[in-house]
Amino acid sequence: MLSDDYDARKKARLLGVKVSGTIGLLVLGVKKGILTLEEGNELLEKMIEKGFYSPVKRLEEVMPASSP
């Protein structure tokens, strides 16, 4: 399930549903080669500028060192 809503994610986890949010989706796009890391970071930066709350400023903060 894709959602940034805390309560929805919490309930989904209780039901055993895998969850991810916007950051996870951007990371997945980079890992799958749909986006470059630079493109993913540019999208994240634009989203933050438009008011999106993000716990990270760059995708590298949540990606393993060996990624993408």
Number of C-alpha atoms within 10 A of each C-alpha: 12 13 14 14 9 10 10 14 19 13 11 15 13 10 9 9 12 11 15 14 14 14 18 15 14 21 23 17 17 21 15 11 11 13 17 16 20 12 14 21 19 14 14 22 16 11 13 14 10 9 8 12 12 13 9 13 13 17 19 15 10 14 15 9 8 5 11 16
